[in-house]
Amino acid sequence: MLNLINSNKLFFLFMLFFSTLIAISSNSWFGCWIGLEINLLSFIPLISNSNNMMSTEASLKYFLTQSIASINFLFSIIMKMILMKNFEMNNLIMIMINSTMLMKMGSAPFHFWFPNIVEGLSWFNNFILMTWQKISPIIMLSYCMNKNFIIIIIISNIIIGAIGGLNQTSLRKLMAFSSINNLGWMLTAIMISENLWMFYLMMYSFMISMMCFIFYMLNMFFIDQLFINNMNFFIKINLLINFLSLGGLPPFIGFFPKWIIINFLINNNMYIMTFIFIMMSLIMLFFYIRIIYSTIMFNYFKMKWFKIFIKNKYFKFINFLTFFSLSGMIFSTFFFL
């Protein structure tokens, strides 16, 4: 986090935020494309690090995949301008534009780059990639959406996100597949309404920020580090609550947006989709609980010379946010009567 206190990094961070605003507030496809390009060229200096070969490789992979998506997007909008004299959208061009947006956000059939890139990033960059970088593609996807195509994409997101995380030992890859799964929920939310999507994104960003912050402070990147390390018991409880909240277990705040989406799907007689969503959520909870179980239950050797010292103010801040995550459903009943 300290490497962000740097004029260059801060400049690119501001560029990253403003480029998203350019992309989503533009009134032409070409303006959206420019916003996405600025976004790409401002994120690469943030993730590249000359001292770390993994992050350099990740930045190159990210650049190549996003460039391919941008070229496809530019080709789609030029084809639209040539073929469509009026403002009607052809199904094929709509699917092409949708596909480029899905590739930019790392959605399921185009997710090949996402777990590999995540593995080379710091926790802060991971947080940006999993939350902020999804905003402009999803909003641009909502402008022209082929419903049947997006439903297939949603189901593949939910299934691949759940199955892909089962055999992972890296926490970063695990969070990447969790992000792919949650992207399925986000796409469902954007199909229902933009307000619901914003609510889901806020809740998801809150939960992911907690996880990334805890892992950053503990300097952890693999599951086995969690039960070899001599951790404070309160940190283990925090991990338990936040993982279960991320999985969408009822008393926690993470269940609330998922509950609204499932309610909508049932009201619209989409029972098969609801069944897939719930079953895959159980698989997600399985591998979250596997991490928590190994953290709390396994009594590995305790190295006397190895202690984790966390600054008290950070720890209090985490405890406060975890309390909000735990009692979020109680608060939500006051707001949504």
C-alpha positions, 0 to 999 in steps of 0.5 A, spaced: 500 500 500 505 504 501 508 504 494 501 508 492 504 514 496 508 516 490 506 522 485 506 517 479 502 512 482 497 517 484 496 520 477 495 513 474 490 512 479 486 518 478 487 517 471 483 510 472 478 513 476 476 519 471 477 514 465 471 510 467 467 516 468 469 518 461 467 511 458 460 511 462 458 518 460 460 518 453 454 519 448 457 515 442 461 508 442 467 511 440 467 516 446 466 509 450 472 506 446 477 512 448 475 511 455 476 504 455 483 505 452 485 511 457 483 506 463 487 500 460 493 505 459 492 508 466 492 501 469 498 498 466 503 502 470 499 501 477 500 493 476 507 493 473 513 493 477 520 492 475 522 488 481 517 483 480 517 479 474 510 476 476 507 483 476 511 485 469 508 478 466 501 480 468 501 487 466 503 484 459 498 479 459 493 484 461 495 489 456 494 484 450 488 481 452 485 488 453 488 490 446 484 484 443 478 486 446 479 493 444 480 491 437 474 487 437 470 493 440 472 498 435 471 493 429 464 492 431 462 499 432 465 500 425 461 495 422 455 497 426 456 504 422 457 501 415 451 496 416 446 500 420 444 506 416 438 507 421 439 506 429 437 499 429 441 493 432 443 487 428 443 481 433 450 479 431 453 486 432 450 486 439 453 479 440 460 482 438 459 488 442 457 484 448 462 479 447 468 484 447 465 487 454 465 480 457 472 479 455 474 486 458 471 484 465 473 477 465 467 473 464 466 466 464 467 464 456 473 469 456 476 468 463 482 465 460 486 471 462 483 473 469 486 467 474 493 468 471 493 475 471 491 475 478 496 471 480 501 476 479 498 482 482 498 485 489 492 485 493 490 492 492 491 491 485 487 485 485 481 489 489 481 494 483 481 489 478 475 485 481 471 491 483 472 498 479 475 495 472 468 491 472 464 498 472 465 501 465 464 494 461 458 492 465 454 499 464 456 499 456 453 492 456 447 494 459 446 499 453 445 494 448 444 487 451 442 480 447 438 477 453 438 470 451 446 471 450 447 474 456 443 468 460 447 463 457 453 467 459 450 468 466 449 461 467 457 459 465 459 464 469 456 461 475 458 454 474 465 456 472 466 460 478 464 455 482 467 449 479 474 452 478 475 454 485 475 447 488 482 445 486 485 452 488 491 453 493 492 460 491 488 465 495 488 470 489 486 465 484 481 463 489 478 470 489 479 470 482 474 465 481 469 467 486 469 474 482 467 470 476 462 467 480 459 474 483 460 477 476 454 472 474 450 475 479 452 482 477 450 481 470 443 478 473 442 484 477 444 489 471 438 485 467 433 487 472 435 494 474 441 499 474 440 500 482 440 493 484 446 492 480 449 498 484 447 495 490 450 489 489 457 492 486 457 496 493 456 490 497 461 486 493 466 491 493 465 492 501 466 484 502 472 484 497 475 490 500 475 486 507 478 480 504 484 483 501 485 488 507 486 482 511 490 478 506 494 484 505 496 485 512 497 478 514 501 478 507 498 471 505 497 468 498 496 461 499 491 457 503 497 453 507 500 460 510 493 460 513 494 454 518 501 454 518 501 461 521 500 463 528 494 467 528 490 471 533 484 468 534 480 474 532 483 474 525 480 467 524 473 470 527 474 475 522 476 471 516 470 466 518 465 472 518 467 475 511 468 469 508 461 466 509 458 473 508 462 473 501 459 466 500 452 469 501 450 465 508 443 468 510 445 472 517 450 476 513 450 482 509 452 478 503 446 474 503 441 480 502 443 482 495 443 475 492 436 474 496 433 480 492 436 477 485 433 470 487 426 473 489 426 476 482 428 470 478 422 466 482 417 471 481 419 471 473 418 463 473 426 462 472 426 456 476 432 452 473 436 458 473 435 459 481 436 452 482 443 453 478 444 459 482 443 456 489 447 449 488 453 453 485 453 458 491 453 451 496 459 449 492 462 456 493 461 456 501 464 449 501 471 451 498 470 458 503 469 453 509 475 449 507 479 455 508 476 457 514 476 450 517 483 449 516 485 456 519 481 454 525 481 447 526 488 445 524 493 445 530 499 446 526 506 447 530 507 454 533 513 457 532 515 461 538 519 466 534 514 468 529 508 472 531 503 477 527 503 484 529 498 488 527 497 495 528 491 496 533 488 502 529 487 497 523 485 491 527 479 495 530 477 498 523 477 491 521 473 489 527 468 494 526 467 493 519 466 485 520 461 487 525 457 491 520 458 485 515 455 480 521 449 485 523 448 487 516 441 484 515 438 487 521 440 494 519 437 492 512 430 491 515 430 498 517 431 501 510 427 496 506 420 495 510 
